Amino acid sequence: MNLATRYLGLPLRSPFVVGASPLCDDAPLARQLQDAGAGAVVMRSLFEEQLEPPAAASGNLGLGFPEYADYQFSPDHYLRQLDLLKEQLTIPVIASLNGHQPGAWTEFAVCLERAGADAIELNFYQVVTNPAIAADQVETEMLRTVAEIADAVHIPVAVKLSPFHSSVAQLAVALELAGAAGIVVFNRFFQPDVDPDTLEARPVLHLSEPSELLLRLRWLAILSPQVRGSLAVSGGVHSAADAAKALLTGAHAVQVVSVVLRHGPPVLQTLLRGLEIWMREQGFADLADFRGRLNLARCRDSSAFERANYIRTLQSM
Ligand SMILES: Cc1cc2nc3c(=O)[nH]c(=O)nc-3n(C[C@H](O)[C@H](O)[C@H](O)COP(=O)(O)O)c2cc1C
């Protein structure tokens, strides 16, 4: 049974990639993830606000950003942790930068490459609240940032994309043209809640649910025939069947975070074993035998992923 895959041009022995999270803050824990079968790991993000003076980075000084010392990793600490992970692990280590506009923080990508990162994942977490900012302005800045970073480093750059763009497929193709080697589908927004007793808004961090995978499956299926680079799923993979679905719709790699936070590193063995059992039952010997089989170009009823299905579903009730 061959579970090897290529992601961002990197050969991975398994499609399961431990996604950006605190799971790699501790090198011995990262070793356990590797021993349990992870194909690669992504470090937690380093934020633009840590790499530039907040006023210059965001104009949002005083709007609730953490104080410098409150971030888990300073930039120096981040580089030391990357160095340590590279020393301890044989699987690829992907660094993560989180920001939203070109600037000095993008230069840090070069430091990450020098410290041994095998790839960089860019997270464009952005909540645009200013009505004067148009959609194309947001996307032009993203493309400029990707081009700037992809030009500055020789390692592959992936973009963790938000699903909240008007034309996700167009943007994904444009990101590739700007130099992205892959797209992570999707960024997961943490939604603040509102407390009706204290009359305050409060941040909440919920781990994901399997139902969140459906949005990702649709877009993997749509993007898979359109992009030439890699696709990874992130969000809602909790079982081997979930992983099989993501691979069938076109993912090269399957990122997992919540399921590992809930059950610990051994869950990776369970996911790998479950995927092998499913492949055996279906008569597949290699991931390449079925990757993308249910993408928009190859599945028997592509309308399932399109508007037609929305109408059919509503009319069936
Ligand atoms: C505790 C925690 C910390 C996270 N930190 C980051 C981060 O630093 N950068 C990032 O891009 N995503 C971060 N994420 C998001 C995950 O990488 C992932 O996209 C999300 O949890 C959805 O995947 P899942 O369903 O497998 O959990 C974090 C998620 C959790 C739960």
PDBQT file of the ligand as one rigid body, heavy atoms in Angstrom, charges set to zero:
ROOT
HETATM    1  C1  LIG A 401      -5.209  25.916  19.098  1.00  0.00    +0.000 C 
HETATM    2  C2  LIG A 401      -5.093  26.236  17.624  1.00  0.00    +0.000 A 
HETATM    3  C3  LIG A 401      -4.050  27.054  17.192  1.00  0.00    +0.000 A 
HETATM    4  C4  LIG A 401      -3.947  27.367  15.833  1.00  0.00    +0.000 A 
HETATM    5  N1  LIG A 401      -2.920  28.176  15.414  1.00  0.00    +0.000 NA
HETATM    6  C5  LIG A 401      -2.807  28.468  14.090  1.00  0.00    +0.000 A 
HETATM    7  C6  LIG A 401      -1.743  29.281  13.619  1.00  0.00    +0.000 A 
HETATM    8  O1  LIG A 401      -0.873  29.738  14.383  1.00  0.00    +0.000 OA
HETATM    9  N2  LIG A 401      -1.698  29.561  12.288  1.00  0.00    +0.000 N 
HETATM   10  C7  LIG A 401      -2.622  29.081  11.405  1.00  0.00    +0.000 A 
HETATM   11  O2  LIG A 401      -2.519  29.328  10.200  1.00  0.00    +0.000 OA
HETATM   12  N3  LIG A 401      -3.639  28.289  11.826  1.00  0.00    +0.000 NA
HETATM   13  C8  LIG A 401      -3.743  27.988  13.133  1.00  0.00    +0.000 A 
HETATM   14  N4  LIG A 401      -4.782  27.192  13.552  1.00  0.00    +0.000 N 
HETATM   15  C9  LIG A 401      -5.746  26.682  12.563  1.00  0.00    +0.000 C 
HETATM   16  C10 LIG A 401      -5.387  25.268  12.139  1.00  0.00    +0.000 C 
HETATM   17  O3  LIG A 401      -4.124  25.223  11.491  1.00  0.00    +0.000 OA
HETATM   18  C11 LIG A 401      -6.431  24.662  11.189  1.00  0.00    +0.000 C 
HETATM   19  O4  LIG A 401      -6.488  25.420  10.001  1.00  0.00    +0.000 OA
HETATM   20  C12 LIG A 401      -7.828  24.614  11.799  1.00  0.00    +0.000 C 
HETATM   21  O5  LIG A 401      -7.774  24.186  13.157  1.00  0.00    +0.000 OA
HETATM   22  C13 LIG A 401      -8.724  23.687  11.013  1.00  0.00    +0.000 C 
HETATM   23  O6  LIG A 401      -8.220  22.378  10.978  1.00  0.00    +0.000 OA
HETATM   24  P1  LIG A 401      -8.801  21.192  11.919  1.00  0.00    +0.000 P 
HETATM   25  O7  LIG A 401     -10.215  21.012  11.572  1.00  0.00    +0.000 OA
HETATM   26  O8  LIG A 401      -7.959  20.002  11.584  1.00  0.00    +0.000 OA
HETATM   27  O9  LIG A 401      -8.604  21.664  13.332  1.00  0.00    +0.000 OA
HETATM   28  C14 LIG A 401      -4.893  26.862  14.903  1.00  0.00    +0.000 A 
HETATM   29  C15 LIG A 401      -5.925  26.030  15.370  1.00  0.00    +0.000 A 
HETATM   30  C16 LIG A 401      -6.044  25.718  16.703  1.00  0.00    +0.000 A 
HETATM   31  C17 LIG A 401      -7.145  24.821  17.141  1.00  0.00    +0.000 C 
ENDROOT
TORSDOF 0
